[in-house]
Amino acid sequence: MAATKIEATIEATKKAYPEEASHLWWQTGIIYQIYPRSFQDSNGDGIGDLKGILQRLDYLQWLGVDCVWLSPIYPSPMADFGYDISDYQGIHPLFGTMDDFDELLEAVHNRGMKLILDLVPNHTSDQHPWFLESRSSRDNPKRDWYIWHDGGENGALPNNWLSVFGGHAWEWDEITQQYYYHAFLKEQPDLNWRNPQVQEAMMNVMHFWLKKGVDGFRVDVMWHMIKDDQLRNNPTVPDSPFDPKDLIYEFYDPVYSTDQPEVHEIVRMMRRVTNQYTDRLLIGEIYLPIHKLVTYYGADRSGAHLPFNFQLLTLPWEAEQIARAIDEYEGALPVDGWPNWVLGNHDQPRVASRLGRSQARVAAMLLLTLRGTPTIYYGDEIGMRDVPIPQDEVVDPQGLNMPDRNVSRDPARTPMQWTPDENAGFTDGKPWLRLPHSFRRVNVELQKDDPDSMLAFYRSLLALRRRHPALQTGTYTPVYSDKQLIAYIRENEKDRLLIVLNLSHRPGYIRPQNENFKGEIIISTESERIGLRIENNMMLSGDEGLIVRLER
Ligand code: GLC
């Protein structure tokens, strides 16, 4: 009975919206990343929590996002702010309780939105019971759950692998007289994914959350999960600017410590678990060149639904390069592989700091008009910038370990700026990271009512994307690019939309060679131009982006 009713509804929807109905929620939707420590504090301890997020769901709905991804909320000693998990099936008391979580999940669903969690399967905390057991003796049944090695002669390290956070990736354990491997902090020992018991334990974790109704996972450092079984030395990167003595990760090319062929079997295993539930999403965090990235879709699309595409974060912001990267990506995608784009996250400088606030609007327009699922990082929608954190307030281990390299991630993780009031409405206590002086100017409350604000711009882009399915599921055709501009068309049966973006600060002209474009501007970074008609040659101001609805 229920099934027929659902089927009837689906059929009716398909008739009403033939195109949208053939796509899944994560293909048409928009993902919004929340860093829970920094979104909203509800109990005055200066750290964001689940109840705080609950209070802000109205905002997210008003903004128009479809899916919330939470960075880790599990019990953790917080050596890497939650990416060092000591219990995969609990909630850290700082964030609340399991009841709070259940309430949040239900509230998200009641609003027609989705919730996905961060899954960190590559490593645990050194305080996780699995590791405590594993390190307790060489013959403990869980010894082989982690990567232990005797090392070479005279205490030499097993190989030259380095930690992403600097220094050697091997830690000597005095008690059992062996080294263990940690790609990140020594407090984050890597699991041995070649061990079937480890595989089973983590699949059980996934079942636990999926049964609760969680809509999927963003899998942390997916490309790290399996290492070369012979533990061979990584080769050096040619002409590296780094001194080998400084033990900087980028000195070596991690060809043996990451992206091993066997990883795809693990990803497939995870996908099989998510496939047992309806409509769940598997995202992989993967920093690799495009031709390798796309292999994570898996043979016959049996891998991740969305291997995160970080090109907009990692490439220099130059029109020609970006245009080429978009085309390269489109060209490399496997048949039926759904694209995706990310503009910011908790590990990278914020877009408004990298590009400036004006260009950040152009970047938003690019993110939200390209073909594929966009991911927005909290605060970028109000143009939050990296906040300068004094040396003695730095807490990010990456920043603390490499103080001279300016690589602390704290500046991009500061509290959300909600209001012009004390502590920006984030907390009644002392925020765990300081706010910028500018929060009284740059905040949700003020921008909400200002039609020219970054927030209003984001919101109208999100609404536009919903209103014009061509932007969600239409085809992508590049039409023009030069040193300043990029232009492309998104098209379906109903709509033909031309997107023109000036990635430079200086005015630019587009002279499409083989086509005549006529139409009306439906959105622009210069709101005065909305509604104007354009024909053929177009002139753009510096930092301008616009969308033209073309006449056919
Ligand atoms: C991922 C996370 C990052 C974390 C690292 C180790 O890259 O995004 O924040 O430090 O993994 O878990």
Residues whose N, C-alpha, C, O or C-beta is under 5 A from the ligand:
A	BS01	GLC	D80 Y83 F184 D220 V221 D347
